[in-house]
Amino acid sequence: MAKIISAEYDAENRVLRLPEPLEGVRDHERLTVAINPGPGEARGWMALRACLPREAAEELSRILAEAAAPDAAR
């Protein structure tokens, strides 16, 4: 099971504060966590790019670069 959720880090208590309990996860169950910047810190499509498989991210990057290029460069 993979989920993407937002959490607040409490450095003093060394815990991640979740907006709600994790459904399907037992109390004190060990999990693997990947840390990414929050929405306010991510810029543009880069937040989405990190969620895609490498090939899909590269294709999306190419498409966006082409769309942003001036017509003369196409």
ZAKE-96282 format. One record per residue (C-alpha): residue number from 1; x, y, z. Coordinates in pm, whole numbers, plus 50000, padded with zeros to 5 digits. Example, Ala and Ser with C-alpha at 12.3 -4.5 7.8 and 13.67 -1.06 7.14 Angstrom:
2
- 1, 51230, 49550, 50780
- 2, 51367, 49894, 50714
***
This chain:
74
- 1, 50000, 50000, 50000
- 2, 50142, 50339, 49900
- 3, 49988, 50669, 50006
- 4, 50085, 51031, 49964
- 5, 49984, 51249, 50258
- 6, 50089, 51581, 50408
- 7, 50228, 51595, 50758
- 8, 50375, 51853, 50992
- 9, 50715, 51778, 51146
- 10, 50749, 51841, 51520
- 11, 51127, 51857, 51572
- 12, 51107, 51892, 51950
- 13, 50921, 51562, 51984
- 14, 51067, 51406, 51664
- 15, 50726, 51312, 51524
- 16, 50526, 51369, 51209
- 17, 50179, 51504, 51283
- 18, 49922, 51363, 51041
- 19, 49586, 51526, 50969
- 20, 49406, 51197, 51046
- 21, 49491, 50837, 51146
- 22, 49631, 50616, 50872
- 23, 49364, 50371, 50764
- 24, 49496, 50014, 50746
- 25, 49805, 50086, 50960
- 26, 49833, 49939, 51308
- 27, 49946, 50149, 51605
- 28, 50329, 50143, 51634
- 29, 50364, 49970, 51295
- 30, 50697, 50048, 51127
- 31, 50671, 50234, 50796
- 32, 50909, 50364, 50533
- 33, 50876, 50739, 50478
- 34, 50998, 50954, 50186
- 35, 51039, 51324, 50266
- 36, 50954, 51586, 50001
- 37, 50905, 51962, 50035
- 38, 50551, 52072, 50109
- 39, 50330, 52233, 49844
- 40, 50435, 52582, 49952
- 41, 50799, 52495, 49894
- 42, 50773, 52303, 49567
- 43, 50783, 52502, 49245
- 44, 50574, 52440, 48941
- 45, 50544, 52092, 48802
- 46, 50854, 51969, 48989
- 47, 50633, 51842, 49272
- 48, 50440, 51631, 49022
- 49, 50760, 51517, 48848
- 50, 50884, 51355, 49169
- 51, 50568, 51141, 49180
- 52, 50608, 50999, 48828
- 53, 50817, 50708, 48703
- 54, 51140, 50835, 48544
- 55, 51035, 50778, 48182
- 56, 50701, 50952, 48233
- 57, 50869, 51245, 48411
- 58, 51119, 51286, 48126
- 59, 50839, 51278, 47868
- 60, 50635, 51533, 48065
- 61, 50943, 51754, 48097
- 62, 50997, 51742, 47719
- 63, 50632, 51820, 47644
- 64, 50628, 52116, 47884
- 65, 50955, 52253, 47749
- 66, 50822, 52234, 47393
- 67, 50496, 52401, 47494
- 68, 50684, 52684, 47665
- 69, 50922, 52742, 47371
- 70, 50854, 53036, 47137
- 71, 50684, 52940, 46807
- 72, 51000, 53026, 46613
- 73, 51193, 52755, 46797
- 74, 50944, 52481, 46702
***
